[in-house]
Structures are given as structure tokens and as C-alpha cells.
Amino acid sequence: MKNWPWYAYVILAVVLLGLAYLLYFKPQNAEIQRIKNDRLKVEEEVARLQEKKKELDKIEMELVTLNQTLKELEVFIPKQKEIDVILRGIQQLAYDTRLDIIRFAPRGEVSMEFYSEWPIPIEIRGNYHNLAIFFDRLSKFARIFNIENFTIKPLSNQTDDMTISSTFTAKTYIFKEEAAAAPEPATKPKRRAIR
């Protein structure tokens, strides 16, 4: 090796560097490239997850707002019957407007998809002006009431304060919680007729 010309040393160095590149640096370069690709994938996943987090935060804030709105609306359409509250409220309205409640007969609920209607037939006696004030104040009641089947009849024995009798159905509403889907009843196998 000592007698080799200088370019032989250069060729040997190039061959050794080429072998080192092929055996060591090229596999390392491929590993580095794989790690870079994995890093890019992870960064894309992080960016995607950050976008989903922003959407989730937005949905959570919207849910809080909707729950607050639901609580405010439950005043108008509560989740349960409040017979005593309604009776006291209507009695107080009638008393304040100088009307006499003759009949207050709540009926059963009529179930709808998201709510139940609750009809309450009522009969009241008083005068026309006081009846109008009663309905005006009932329209400002905390709960929603619809008046149906409204009739007015004159009383046979009229006084200054008692001239008419009115019957109507005050319909209020009750919000239904989402009920779990009722399981379908199992069908019984049909029996064969024995001949």
C-alpha cells in the first residue's frame, strides 16, 4: 500500500466513503425521513384535533346556553303538574277580579310528542267586565294557558256583581322529558288449532 500512487489513495478513500454511505448513512437517512413523515402526520392529527376541540368547545357553550334557555322556558311549560299552584293562582285571579269559581275540574293529560296538554274545565260567575280582567290577567300568568270551549250565559238571578256565568276549558302544557324508548312487547307465538 505504500507504493501506491496518490490517486489510488483517493480512489480508496472514495470507495470507503461510498461503502460508509451505503451501509450506515443511507439507512439512517431513510430512518430520518420516516421520522419526519411521522412527525408531519402527528402534526396534522394535532391540528385536526385542535379544530375538533374548538368545535367541541363551541358545542359545549351552545349546550350551556340551550340549557339556560330551557330552564327559563320551563316556567311557561314546566316538567310536572302543579295542580296546587295553578288552583291557587286561578283562585287568586278570580278573587282579585271579584269572580266566583263554581267548578275547577282538572282532567287527565293528553300526551303529545314532546309535551302533554292538560285541560282544566272551569265555571266562573261574575260580571262581564271582571271576566275580561280575569282573562287579561290569565294571559299574563307565568304558565301558558289556551282558552277553549268558551261560553257565556246570563244568570237568571242577576245582581250588580253577578250578571253572567261562563264555562271554558283552560288548557295548559307540561313538558315531557325524553322518555327512553319503550321496548316493544314480545309477540306470543300463535297456537295451532288442533283438529
C-alpha positions in Angstrom: 0.0 0.0 0.0 2.9 2.3 0.5 3.9 2.0 -3.2 0.5 3.1 -4.4 0.2 6.3 -6.4 -1.6 9.2 -4.7 -4.8 8.8 -6.9 -5.1 5.2 -5.6 -5.4 6.6 -2.1 -8.1 9.0 -3.3 -10.0 6.1 -5.0 -9.7 4.0 -1.8 -11.0 6.9 0.2 -13.9 7.4 -2.2 -14.7 3.7 -2.1 -14.6 3.7 1.7 -16.8 6.8 1.9 -19.2 5.2 -0.6 -19.4 2.0 1.5 -19.9 4.0 4.7 -22.7 6.0 3.0 -24.4 2.8 1.7 -24.1 0.8 4.8 -24.6 3.5 7.5 -25.7 6.9 6.3 -28.3 5.8 3.7 -30.3 3.6 6.3 -30.0 6.4 8.8 -31.3 8.9 6.2 -34.2 6.6 5.4 -35.0 6.4 9.2 -34.8 10.2 9.5 -37.1 10.6 6.5 -39.6 8.1 8.1 -39.4 10.1 11.4 -40.0 13.4 9.6 -43.1 11.8 7.8 -44.4 10.5 11.1 -43.9 13.9 12.7 -45.9 15.6 9.8 -48.7 13.1 10.3 -48.7 13.7 14.0 -48.8 17.5 13.4 -51.7 17.1 11.0 -53.5 15.0 13.6 -52.9 17.6 16.3 -54.2 20.3 14.0 -57.3 18.3 13.2 -57.8 17.5 16.9 -57.4 21.2 17.8 -60.1 22.1 15.2 -62.4 19.4 16.8 -61.6 20.8 20.2 -62.7 24.2 19.0 -65.9 22.7 17.6 -66.5 20.8 20.9 -66.0 24.0 23.0 -68.4 25.8 20.7 -71.0 23.0 21.1 -70.5 22.9 24.9 -71.1 26.7 25.1 -74.2 26.3 22.9 -75.4 23.5 25.2 -75.0 25.6 28.3 -76.9 28.4 26.5 -79.7 26.0 25.5 -79.9 24.5 29.0 -80.3 28.0 30.4 -83.0 28.8 27.8 -84.7 25.5 28.7 -84.7 26.4 32.4 -86.2 29.8 31.6 -88.9 28.2 29.4 -89.8 25.6 32.0 -91.5 28.5 33.8 -94.0 28.5 31.0 -94.1 24.8 30.3 -93.0 23.0 33.4 -92.0 19.4 33.6 -94.6 18.4 36.1 -98.2 19.1 37.0 -98.6 21.8 39.7 -102.2 21.4 40.5 -102.0 23.3 43.8 -100.0 26.2 42.2 -102.5 26.5 39.3 -105.5 26.2 41.6 -104.2 28.9 43.9 -103.2 31.1 41.0 -106.6 30.9 39.3 -108.4 31.3 42.6 -106.3 34.4 43.4 -107.0 35.8 39.9 -110.7 35.1 40.4 -110.7 36.7 43.9 -108.8 39.8 42.6 -111.3 40.3 39.8 -114.3 39.6 42.0 -115.4 36.4 40.3 -116.6 33.2 41.9 -115.2 29.9 40.8 -118.1 27.4 40.7 -116.2 24.4 39.2 -112.5 23.7 38.7 -112.1 20.1 37.4 -108.7 19.2 36.0 -108.9 16.3 33.5 -106.2 13.8 32.6 -103.2 14.7 30.4 -103.4 14.3 26.6 -100.0 13.1 25.5 -98.3 14.7 22.5 -94.8 14.1 21.1 -92.8 16.5 23.4 -95.4 17.8 25.8 -98.7 16.9 27.3 -101.8 19.1 27.2 -103.7 19.4 30.5 -107.3 20.6 30.1 -109.0 22.1 33.1 -112.7 22.8 32.7 -113.7 25.9 34.8 -117.0 27.6 35.5 -117.0 31.1 36.8 -119.7 33.6 37.8 -119.4 37.4 37.9 -119.9 40.3 35.6 -118.6 40.7 32.0 -116.1 43.5 32.8 -114.5 41.4 35.6 -114.4 38.3 33.4 -112.4 40.3 30.8 -110.0 41.5 33.5 -109.7 37.8 34.6 -108.7 36.7 31.1 -106.3 39.6 30.7 -104.5 38.6 33.9 -104.6 34.9 33.0 -102.8 35.8 29.8 -100.0 37.3 31.9 -99.8 34.2 34.2 -96.4 32.5 34.4 -97.7 29.4 32.6 -99.2 29.2 29.1 -102.9 28.9 29.0 -105.2 28.4 26.0 -108.9 29.0 26.5 -111.2 26.7 24.6 -115.0 25.9 24.6 -115.8 29.3 25.9 -119.4 30.1 26.6 -121.2 33.0 28.4 -124.8 32.8 29.7 -126.8 35.4 31.6 -127.7 34.4 35.2 -131.4 34.2 36.0 -131.0 35.9 39.3 -128.7 38.9 38.5 -127.2 41.4 40.9 -124.7 44.2 40.3 -121.8 41.9 40.7 -123.2 38.7 39.3 -124.7 39.0 35.8 -123.1 36.2 33.8 -121.9 32.6 34.1 -119.0 31.5 32.0 -117.7 28.0 31.3 -114.5 27.3 29.4 -111.6 24.9 29.3 -108.2 26.4 30.3 -105.6 24.2 28.6 -102.0 24.3 30.0 -99.0 22.3 29.0 -96.4 20.1 30.6 -93.0 19.4 29.1 -92.1 15.7 28.8 -88.6 14.6 29.4 -87.2 12.4 26.6 -88.5 9.0 27.7 -86.4 6.0 27.0 -87.7 4.2 24.0 -90.2 1.6 25.4 -89.2 -1.9 24.5 -91.6 -3.5 22.0 -93.8 -6.2 23.6 -92.8 -9.7 22.7 -95.2 -11.3 20.4 -96.7 -14.5 21.6 -96.4 -17.5 19.3 -99.7 -18.4 17.6 -101.2 -21.6 18.7 -102.2 -24.1 16.1 -105.7 -25.3 16.1 -105.9 -28.9 16.9 -108.2 -30.8 14.5 
